[in-house]
Amino acid sequence: MSVQELEKIFQDKIDREVRIEPKDWMPDAYRKTLIRQISQHAHSEIVGMLPEGNWITRAPSLKRKAILLAKVQDEAGHGLYLYAATETLGITREQTIDDLHSGKAKYSSIFNYPTITWADIGAIGWLVDGAAILNQVMLCRTSYGPYARANIRICKEESFHQRQGFEILLVLSQGTPEQKAMLQDAVDRWWWPSLMMFGPRDSESTHSDQSTQWKIKRKSNDELRQQFVDMIAEQAKILQVTLPDPELKWNAEKKQYDWGEIDWNEFWNVVKGNGPCNKQRLDARKKAHDNGAWVREAAKAYADKRKEREEKEIKVA
């Protein structure tokens, strides 16, 4: 069977909403796109533990510590699901991690911003996880089976994360003038980077059209970004917080919010590795990886001995 015939069968399955599974034939470009996207998603979950992790010991109560610890553990689990999904495409976890450490692979630009106050943890939950959920709900219906199934579990946990962040900010919004000011400051700093999470404009998104045809993506970057603005603008009213965009206003004719222009120079600068915390984040991941080498070696030695023992038992039997 020719490549053209295989491609036709492949696209027909996608058009009929039949999931592509690891042993199915798929175009090399489809495989490469998924490896890039899923591994980037995995890296984002793991690197995303860093800005919140350093607040576990500084959370304002034992309850807050326990909740934040649970959230950071969830992110580690998300990374695990996604690395496992990436491996079904024929690439090893070691390769994907090496690509992250070398700078070849990217992770979400949002995690290159610092968490300065406790309100930042709330803003991450409300804005960052809120943006992530919009992306990931769409990915529950992505055409590649292992990725779709991983996102179903992830979305359930991310919805808890967003509620946790919103509740932190809601408490601050009802607090002292200093707490309200801290809330507003965090929203001011996290609003625009959160909008950048959806990626470049559709007109500048290299992979968007092909990913849509393959149903890896169900909505474009700009569609998701608009949906996010419409959602957050309404929730902001409950928090009595002002979103830092003087052009933000309801458009009755379109039945959606109009809003200002993203600083795309900042976006591309952070993506290229020049954000406030790019170097710090990668250095932390490399150090953790190096320090964990003995654990990986011990686990491998144990697995080898167990396999050897099982093989001996089979021979005896």
C-alpha positions in Angstrom: 0.0 0.0 0.0 1.4 3.4 -1.0 2.0 6.3 1.4 -0.7 8.3 -0.3 -3.2 5.4 0.3 -2.1 5.1 4.0 -2.5 8.9 4.5 -6.0 8.8 3.0 -7.0 6.0 5.4 -5.4 7.9 8.3 -7.3 11.1 7.5 -10.5 9.3 7.0 -10.3 7.8 10.5 -9.7 11.3 11.9 -12.6 12.7 9.9 -14.8 10.0 11.3 -13.7 10.8 14.9 -11.8 7.5 15.3 -8.9 7.8 17.7 -5.4 7.1 16.5 -3.6 4.6 18.7 0.1 4.0 19.1 0.2 0.9 16.8 -1.8 2.6 14.1 0.0 3.9 11.0 0.5 7.6 11.1 2.4 10.2 9.1 5.9 11.1 10.4 4.8 14.8 10.6 1.8 13.8 12.8 4.1 11.8 15.1 6.7 14.7 15.3 4.0 17.2 16.0 2.6 15.1 18.9 6.1 14.5 20.3 6.7 18.2 20.3 3.3 19.2 21.8 2.9 16.4 24.4 6.5 16.7 25.6 6.2 20.5 25.9 3.0 19.9 27.9 4.8 17.5 30.2 7.8 19.9 30.6 5.3 22.7 31.5 3.7 20.6 34.3 7.1 19.7 35.8 8.6 23.2 35.5 5.3 24.6 36.7 6.0 23.0 40.1 8.8 25.4 40.7 7.1 28.8 41.1 4.6 27.3 43.5 6.9 24.8 45.3 8.9 27.5 47.0 5.6 28.8 48.7 4.8 25.5 50.4 6.8 26.3 53.5 5.6 30.0 53.5 1.8 29.4 53.0 -0.1 31.3 55.7 -1.7 28.3 57.4 -1.3 24.5 57.8 -4.4 24.1 55.7 -3.0 26.2 52.9 0.3 24.3 53.1 -1.5 21.0 52.7 -3.6 22.2 49.8 -0.6 23.7 47.9 1.4 20.5 48.6 -1.4 18.4 47.1 -1.5 20.7 44.1 2.2 20.5 43.4 2.1 16.7 43.7 -0.8 16.7 41.1 1.4 18.6 38.7 4.1 16.0 39.1 1.6 13.3 38.3 0.4 15.2 35.2 4.0 15.3 34.0 4.2 11.6 34.5 1.0 10.9 32.5 2.3 13.1 29.7 5.8 11.7 29.5 4.2 8.2 29.4 2.0 9.3 26.5 5.0 10.8 24.7 6.8 7.4 25.0 4.0 5.7 23.1 5.2 7.7 20.0 8.6 6.0 20.0 10.7 8.4 21.8 12.3 7.8 25.2 11.6 9.9 28.3 15.4 10.5 28.6 15.4 12.0 25.1 12.6 14.4 25.9 14.2 15.5 29.1 17.5 16.0 27.4 15.8 18.2 24.8 14.4 20.3 27.7 17.8 20.6 29.4 19.5 21.5 26.2 17.0 24.2 25.3 15.8 22.4 22.2 12.3 21.7 23.8 10.2 24.5 25.2 7.7 24.7 28.1 4.9 27.3 28.8 6.3 30.8 28.9 4.1 31.6 31.9 6.5 29.7 34.3 9.3 32.1 33.6 7.7 34.8 35.8 8.4 35.0 39.6 6.0 34.4 42.5 6.6 37.4 44.7 3.7 37.3 47.1 1.1 34.8 48.4 -1.4 36.4 46.1 0.7 35.2 43.2 -0.3 31.6 44.1 -3.9 32.6 43.9 -3.4 34.3 40.6 -1.6 31.3 39.2 -4.6 29.1 40.2 -7.2 31.5 38.9 -5.5 32.7 35.7 -2.8 30.3 34.7 -4.8 27.1 35.6 -7.9 28.7 34.1 -6.1 29.2 30.8 -4.7 25.7 31.0 -8.1 24.2 31.5 -9.5 25.8 28.3 -6.6 24.3 26.4 -6.9 20.9 28.0 -10.6 20.5 27.8 -10.2 20.8 24.1 -7.4 18.2 24.2 -9.7 15.6 25.8 -11.1 15.3 22.3 -7.7 15.3 20.5 -7.3 12.7 17.8 -4.4 10.8 19.5 -5.8 8.3 22.1 -3.2 8.3 24.8 -3.0 12.1 24.9 -6.8 12.5 25.0 -7.1 10.0 27.9 -4.3 11.6 29.9 -6.0 15.0 29.6 -9.3 13.7 31.0 -7.6 12.9 34.3 -5.6 16.1 34.2 -8.7 18.3 33.6 -10.4 16.9 36.6 -7.5 17.9 38.8 -6.9 21.2 37.2 -10.5 22.3 37.9 -9.7 21.8 41.6 -6.5 23.9 41.1 -8.5 26.8 39.6 -11.0 26.8 42.4 -8.2 26.8 44.9 -6.6 29.8 43.3 -9.9 31.7 43.1 -10.7 31.0 46.7 -7.3 32.4 47.8 -8.0 35.6 45.9 -11.6 35.7 47.2 -10.4 35.7 50.8 -7.9 38.4 50.0 -10.6 40.5 48.3 -12.5 40.5 51.6 -9.5 41.3 53.7 -7.5 44.4 54.8 -6.5 47.2 52.4 -3.0 45.7 52.3 -4.4 42.3 51.2 -6.6 43.9 48.6 -3.6 45.8 47.2 -1.6 42.6 47.1 -4.4 40.9 45.2 -4.6 43.7 42.6 -0.8 43.8 42.2 -0.7 40.0 41.5 -3.5 40.3 38.9 -1.7 43.2 37.3 1.4 41.2 36.8 -0.1 37.8 35.8 -2.9 39.0 33.4 -0.9 39.6 30.3 1.4 36.6 30.6 -1.7 34.4 31.1 -3.1 35.7 27.7 0.3 34.8 26.2 -0.2 31.2 27.3 -2.4 30.5 24.3 0.5 31.0 22.0 1.1 33.4 19.1 -1.6 35.0 16.9 -3.3 32.5 14.6 -1.6 34.2 11.7 1.8 33.5 13.2 1.2 30.0 14.5 3.3 27.6 12.4 1.5 24.4 13.2 -2.0 25.6 13.7 -3.6 24.7 10.3 -2.1 21.2 10.1 -2.9 20.5 13.7 -6.6 21.5 13.1 -6.8 19.3 10.1 -5.5 16.3 12.1 -7.8 17.3 15.0 -4.9 17.5 17.4 -6.4 21.0 18.1 -10.1 21.7 18.1 -9.9 25.5 18.5 -7.4 28.1 17.4 -5.1 30.1 19.7 -7.2 33.3 19.2 -10.5 31.5 19.8 -9.3 30.1 23.1 -7.8 33.4 24.1 -11.1 35.2 23.5 -13.0 32.5 25.5 -10.6 33.1 28.4 -11.0 36.9 28.4 -14.8 36.5 28.4 -14.7 34.1 31.3 -12.2 36.0 33.5 -13.7 39.4 32.9 -16.9 38.2 34.5 -15.2 36.4 37.4 -13.1 39.5 38.1 -16.3 41.3 39.1 -16.8 38.9 42.0 -13.2 39.5 43.2 -13.8 43.3 42.8 -10.5 43.4 41.0 -9.6 45.5 37.9 -8.0 43.7 35.0 -5.0 45.8 33.8 -6.4 46.6 30.3 -8.0 50.0 29.7 -9.4 48.8 26.4 -11.3 45.9 28.0 -15.1 46.4 27.5 -18.2 44.5 26.6 -19.2 44.5 23.0 -23.0 44.0 22.9 -23.0 43.5 19.1 -20.4 40.7 19.2 -21.6 39.4 22.6 -18.0 39.2 23.8 -15.3 41.4 25.3 -13.1 43.7 23.3 -9.6 44.0 24.8 -6.1 45.5 24.1 -3.0 44.3 22.3 -0.6 41.8 23.9 3.1 42.9 24.0 4.3 40.4 21.5 7.9 41.5 21.9 7.8 40.4 25.5 6.1 37.1 24.5 8.8 36.2 22.0 11.6 37.4 24.3 10.5 35.0 27.0 9.9 32.1 24.5 13.5 32.6 23.3 14.8 32.2 26.8 15.2 35.8 28.0 12.4 36.0 30.6 12.8 36.9 34.2 13.3 33.3 35.4 14.2 31.3 32.3 17.8 30.5 33.5 16.7 29.9 37.1 14.0 27.4 36.0 16.3 25.4 33.7 19.1 25.4 36.2 16.7 24.1 38.9 15.5 21.3 36.6 19.1 20.3 35.6 20.2 20.2 39.3 17.2 18.1 40.3 17.9 15.7 37.4 21.6 15.4 38.4 20.8 14.9 42.1 18.3 12.2 41.2 20.7 10.1 39.2 21.3 7.7 42.1 17.6 7.0 42.4 17.3 6.1 38.7 20.4 3.9 38.9 19.0 2.1 42.0 15.6 1.6 40.4 17.2 0.1 37.3 19.5 -2.2 39.3 16.5 -3.4 41.3 14.5 -4.0 38.1 17.4 -5.9 36.5 17.7 -8.2 39.6 14.0 -8.8 39.7 14.0 -9.7 36.1 16.9 -12.1 36.6 15.2 -13.8 39.5 12.0 -14.2 37.6 13.9 -15.8 34.7 15.6 -18.2 37.0 12.2 -19.2 38.6 10.8 -19.8 35.1 13.7 -22.1 34.2 13.3 -24.1 37.5 9.6 -24.5 36.9 
